[in-house]
Structures are given as structure tokens and as C-alpha cells.
């Protein structure tokens, strides 16, 4: 919403972007000087790092394989089903077809 709002100028966008990023994501733009001219550079750097479909698909796929084995208790079985459904839905929203 901030990125496409015409009432917000690039320097304000850059400050907002910096305030929203934490940890590794903040490090992506840590050394980019906070200027209006550098906002698009910073935005594109973050987008290139985190809007990568291949990387986005890897996470729920890995989580599917990391789901721990369960015993016969119904509660754990329901939890397993919830985890499977959640990860499968995540893959589907990324355009993948995990059920095929």
C-alpha cells in the first residue's frame, strides 16, 4: 500500500521500508543510503531476495518433509492433518500443484 500510494514520496517510502524490515531482511538494505533516489534500489533489492518463487516453494516443501512422526493419538493425527493442509495450501497459492 505504501509502495503504490501516490501521496507518499520516495524518501517517506524508504523510511517506512526500513522501519518494517527486521533481521536478515533489514540487512539487505543496511548499506544503502536513505535517500529518495535510492528507494527503488532498496525496494528492488528486497523484492529480488524475497519474491523468488523457487525459494518460496522450497519452504513449505521442506516443512512437509520435516513434519515429525506421530503415534496413534487422535490429537496428534489432527495436528498432522492441519500441518499437511496448511503446507499444501501454501504451495497452491504459489501456483504449484502438490496433489498431482
SEVO-389707 format. One record per residue (C-alpha): residue number from 0; residue in one letter; x, y, z. Coordinates in nm, 4 decimals, always signed. Example, Ala and Ser with C-alpha at 12.3 -4.5 7.8 and 13.67 -1.06 7.14 Angstrom:
2
<site seq="0" type="a" east="+1.2300" north="-0.4500" up="+0.7800"/>
<site seq="1" type="s" east="+1.3670" north="-0.1060" up="+0.7140"/>
***
This chain:
100
<site seq="0" type="x" east="+0.0000" north="+0.0000" up="+0.0000"/>
<site seq="1" type="x" east="+0.2844" north="+0.2380" up="+0.0776"/>
<site seq="2" type="x" east="+0.4795" north="+0.1462" up="-0.2354"/>
<site seq="3" type="x" east="+0.1927" north="+0.2396" up="-0.4707"/>
<site seq="4" type="x" east="+0.0441" north="+0.5320" up="-0.2772"/>
<site seq="5" type="x" east="+0.0944" north="+0.8484" up="-0.4874"/>
<site seq="6" type="x" east="+0.0598" north="+1.0737" up="-0.1811"/>
<site seq="7" type="x" east="+0.3767" north="+0.9322" up="-0.0237"/>
<site seq="8" type="x" east="+0.7103" north="+1.0407" up="-0.1658"/>
<site seq="9" type="x" east="+1.0082" north="+0.8091" up="-0.2087"/>
<site seq="10" type="x" east="+1.2001" north="+0.9254" up="+0.0981"/>
<site seq="11" type="x" east="+0.8963" north="+0.8540" up="+0.3171"/>
<site seq="12" type="x" east="+0.8614" north="+0.5130" up="+0.1489"/>
<site seq="13" type="x" east="+1.2258" north="+0.4387" up="+0.2207"/>
<site seq="14" type="x" east="+1.1921" north="+0.5297" up="+0.5899"/>
<site seq="15" type="x" east="+0.8782" north="+0.3165" up="+0.6130"/>
<site seq="16" type="x" east="+1.0530" north="+0.0250" up="+0.4414"/>
<site seq="17" type="x" east="+1.3451" north="+0.0467" up="+0.6858"/>
<site seq="18" type="x" east="+1.1082" north="+0.0557" up="+0.9843"/>
<site seq="19" type="x" east="+0.9243" north="-0.2571" up="+0.8667"/>
<site seq="20" type="x" east="+1.2267" north="-0.4779" up="+0.7998"/>
<site seq="21" type="x" east="+1.3919" north="-0.6803" up="+1.0756"/>
<site seq="22" type="x" east="+1.6808" north="-0.9250" up="+1.0963"/>
<site seq="23" type="x" east="+1.8107" north="-1.0664" up="+0.7699"/>
<site seq="24" type="x" east="+1.5625" north="-0.8632" up="+0.5650"/>
<site seq="25" type="x" east="+1.6914" north="-0.5383" up="+0.7175"/>
<site seq="26" type="x" east="+2.0465" north="-0.6379" up="+0.6291"/>
<site seq="27" type="x" east="+1.9526" north="-0.6497" up="+0.2595"/>
<site seq="28" type="x" east="+1.9292" north="-0.2680" up="+0.2557"/>
<site seq="29" type="x" east="+2.1530" north="-0.1862" up="+0.5522"/>
<site seq="30" type="x" east="+2.4263" north="-0.0214" up="+0.3445"/>
<site seq="31" type="x" east="+2.2020" north="+0.1647" up="+0.1016"/>
<site seq="32" type="x" east="+2.1931" north="+0.5340" up="+0.1874"/>
<site seq="33" type="x" east="+1.8443" north="+0.6518" up="+0.2825"/>
<site seq="34" type="x" east="+1.7625" north="+0.8934" up="+0.0015"/>
<site seq="35" type="x" east="+1.4651" north="+0.9340" up="-0.2288"/>
<site seq="36" type="x" east="+1.6847" north="+0.8364" up="-0.5239"/>
<site seq="37" type="x" east="+1.7809" north="+0.5081" up="-0.3554"/>
<site seq="38" type="x" east="+1.4299" north="+0.3959" up="-0.2595"/>
<site seq="39" type="x" east="+1.3720" north="+0.1976" up="-0.5792"/>
<site seq="40" type="x" east="+1.7139" north="+0.0343" up="-0.5444"/>
<site seq="41" type="x" east="+1.6279" north="-0.0730" up="-0.1892"/>
<site seq="42" type="x" east="+1.2787" north="-0.1907" up="-0.2845"/>
<site seq="43" type="x" east="+1.4102" north="-0.3914" up="-0.5789"/>
<site seq="44" type="x" east="+1.6800" north="-0.5483" up="-0.3596"/>
<site seq="45" type="x" east="+1.4242" north="-0.6683" up="-0.1048"/>
<site seq="46" type="x" east="+1.1873" north="-0.7868" up="-0.3746"/>
<site seq="47" type="x" east="+1.4628" north="-0.9767" up="-0.5562"/>
<site seq="48" type="x" east="+1.5572" north="-1.1543" up="-0.2333"/>
<site seq="49" type="x" east="+1.2112" north="-1.2417" up="-0.1072"/>
<site seq="50" type="x" east="+0.9829" north="-1.2514" up="-0.4105"/>
<site seq="51" type="x" east="+1.1603" north="-1.5506" up="-0.5607"/>
<site seq="52" type="x" east="+0.9052" north="-1.8236" up="-0.6361"/>
<site seq="53" type="x" east="+1.1643" north="-2.1027" up="-0.6254"/>
<site seq="54" type="x" east="+1.2695" north="-2.0021" up="-0.2732"/>
<site seq="55" type="x" east="+0.9080" north="-1.9531" up="-0.1631"/>
<site seq="56" type="x" east="+0.8162" north="-2.3046" up="-0.2806"/>
<site seq="57" type="x" east="+1.1149" north="-2.4600" up="-0.1025"/>
<site seq="58" type="x" east="+0.9992" north="-2.3558" up="+0.2437"/>
<site seq="59" type="x" east="+0.6592" north="-2.5324" up="+0.2600"/>
<site seq="60" type="x" east="+0.8047" north="-2.8292" up="+0.0715"/>
<site seq="61" type="x" east="+1.0807" north="-2.8633" up="+0.3310"/>
<site seq="62" type="x" east="+0.8270" north="-2.8250" up="+0.6106"/>
<site seq="63" type="x" east="+0.6223" north="-3.1119" up="+0.4651"/>
<site seq="64" type="x" east="+0.9222" north="-3.3423" up="+0.4909"/>
<site seq="65" type="x" east="+1.0110" north="-3.2165" up="+0.8402"/>
<site seq="66" type="x" east="+0.6722" north="-3.2970" up="+0.9989"/>
<site seq="67" type="x" east="+0.7512" north="-3.5316" up="+1.2874"/>
<site seq="68" type="x" east="+0.6197" north="-3.8869" up="+1.3039"/>
<site seq="69" type="x" east="+0.3119" north="-3.9328" up="+1.5227"/>
<site seq="70" type="x" east="+0.1792" north="-4.2016" up="+1.7477"/>
<site seq="71" type="x" east="-0.1807" north="-4.3196" up="+1.7365"/>
<site seq="72" type="x" east="-0.3321" north="-4.0383" up="+1.9416"/>
<site seq="73" type="x" east="-0.6184" north="-3.8587" up="+1.7670"/>
<site seq="74" type="x" east="-0.4954" north="-3.5128" up="+1.8728"/>
<site seq="75" type="x" east="-0.1603" north="-3.5659" up="+1.7055"/>
<site seq="76" type="x" east="-0.3284" north="-3.7058" up="+1.3965"/>
<site seq="77" type="x" east="-0.5458" north="-3.3933" up="+1.3678"/>
<site seq="78" type="x" east="-0.2371" north="-3.1755" up="+1.4145"/>
<site seq="79" type="x" east="-0.0611" north="-3.3655" up="+1.1340"/>
<site seq="80" type="x" east="-0.3590" north="-3.3174" up="+0.9025"/>
<site seq="81" type="x" east="-0.3692" north="-2.9449" up="+0.9835"/>
<site seq="82" type="x" east="+0.0027" north="-2.9115" up="+0.9089"/>
<site seq="83" type="x" east="-0.0257" north="-3.1024" up="+0.5822"/>
<site seq="84" type="x" east="-0.3259" north="-2.8990" up="+0.4691"/>
<site seq="85" type="x" east="-0.1536" north="-2.5721" up="+0.5619"/>
<site seq="86" type="x" east="+0.1638" north="-2.6517" up="+0.3701"/>
<site seq="87" type="x" east="-0.0299" north="-2.7848" up="+0.0713"/>
<site seq="88" type="x" east="-0.2387" north="-2.4646" up="+0.0643"/>
<site seq="89" type="x" east="+0.0796" north="-2.2557" up="+0.0785"/>
<site seq="90" type="x" east="+0.2143" north="-2.4402" up="-0.2248"/>
<site seq="91" type="x" east="-0.1171" north="-2.3980" up="-0.4110"/>
<site seq="92" type="x" east="-0.1176" north="-2.0202" up="-0.3523"/>
<site seq="93" type="x" east="+0.2267" north="-2.0158" up="-0.5151"/>
<site seq="94" type="x" east="+0.0813" north="-2.1789" up="-0.8257"/>
<site seq="95" type="x" east="+0.2147" north="-2.5270" up="-0.7541"/>
<site seq="96" type="x" east="+0.0042" north="-2.8442" up="-0.7784"/>
<site seq="97" type="x" east="+0.1176" north="-3.0601" up="-0.4840"/>
<site seq="98" type="x" east="-0.1746" north="-3.3028" up="-0.5171"/>
<site seq="99" type="x" east="-0.0742" north="-3.4145" up="-0.8675"/>
***
